[in-house]
């Protein structure tokens, strides 16, 4: 099974008032690398006409983007209150 197929099976519970990942658009606008677009296994980060688009709702809470961003744009905190990915096997 491809990673895209596995990701499509996840069940998400989101809270519009709480984003466990935020990005700083002023830093992203001048980023020469955009490593987040390559590193994120869930493709939460995409470039659209040179502008970074981010969808926290699709996040699998792996934290890869936090480490991939070498410019300090990504602020990542542990999800609270059971929000985020609901894993079938633990």
C-alpha positions as CSV (number, residue, x, y, z in Angstrom):
1,X,0.0,0.0,0.0
2,X,1.4,3.4,-0.9
3,X,1.8,6.1,1.7
4,X,-1.0,8.2,0.2
5,X,-3.4,5.3,0.5
6,X,-2.4,4.8,4.2
7,X,-2.8,8.5,5.0
8,X,-6.3,8.6,3.4
9,X,-7.4,6.0,6.0
10,X,-6.7,8.3,9.0
11,X,-9.5,9.8,11.0
12,X,-9.1,13.4,12.0
13,X,-10.6,15.3,14.9
14,X,-9.8,19.0,14.6
15,X,-10.6,22.1,16.6
16,X,-10.8,25.3,14.6
17,X,-9.7,27.3,17.7
18,X,-6.5,25.3,18.2
19,X,-3.8,24.7,15.6
20,X,-0.9,22.6,17.0
21,X,1.3,23.8,14.2
22,X,1.6,27.4,13.0
23,X,3.9,28.9,10.4
24,X,5.2,32.4,10.1
25,X,4.3,33.6,6.6
26,X,6.8,36.5,6.7
27,X,9.7,33.9,7.0
28,X,8.1,31.5,4.5
29,X,7.8,34.3,1.9
30,X,11.6,34.8,1.8
31,X,12.6,31.1,2.4
32,X,14.9,29.9,-0.4
33,X,14.5,26.2,0.5
34,X,11.0,25.3,1.4
35,X,12.2,22.0,2.9
36,X,8.8,21.6,4.6
37,X,7.2,20.9,1.2
38,X,9.6,17.9,0.7
39,X,9.7,16.6,4.2
40,X,6.1,16.4,5.2
41,X,4.7,12.9,4.7
42,X,1.1,14.1,4.6
43,X,1.8,17.0,2.1
44,X,0.5,19.6,4.5
45,X,2.8,22.1,2.9
46,X,2.5,23.1,-0.8
47,X,3.8,25.9,-3.0
48,X,1.1,27.6,-5.0
49,X,2.4,30.3,-7.4
50,X,5.4,30.7,-5.2
51,X,3.4,31.2,-2.0
52,X,3.4,28.6,0.8
53,X,0.1,27.0,1.5
54,X,-0.3,25.1,4.8
55,X,-3.1,22.8,6.0
56,X,-2.7,21.8,9.6
57,X,-5.8,19.6,9.5
58,X,-4.0,17.0,7.4
59,X,-1.1,16.7,9.9
60,X,-0.1,13.2,11.2
61,X,1.7,14.8,14.2
62,X,5.1,13.5,13.3
63,X,7.0,16.8,13.9
64,X,9.1,16.4,10.8
65,X,8.3,20.0,9.6
66,X,9.6,21.4,12.8
67,X,13.0,19.8,12.2
68,X,13.0,20.4,8.5
69,X,12.5,24.1,8.7
70,X,16.0,25.6,9.2
71,X,14.7,29.2,9.3
72,X,12.5,29.0,12.5
73,X,9.1,29.4,10.7
74,X,7.4,26.4,12.1
75,X,6.1,26.5,15.7
76,X,5.0,23.0,16.8
77,X,3.3,22.0,20.1
78,X,1.8,18.8,21.3
79,X,-1.9,18.5,20.4
80,X,-4.2,19.0,23.4
81,X,-7.3,17.3,24.6
82,X,-7.3,14.4,22.1
83,X,-7.4,16.7,19.0
84,X,-5.5,15.7,15.9
85,X,-5.0,12.2,14.5
86,X,-7.0,9.3,15.9
87,X,-4.9,6.2,15.2
88,X,-6.7,2.9,14.7
89,X,-4.0,0.8,16.4
90,X,-2.7,3.0,19.3
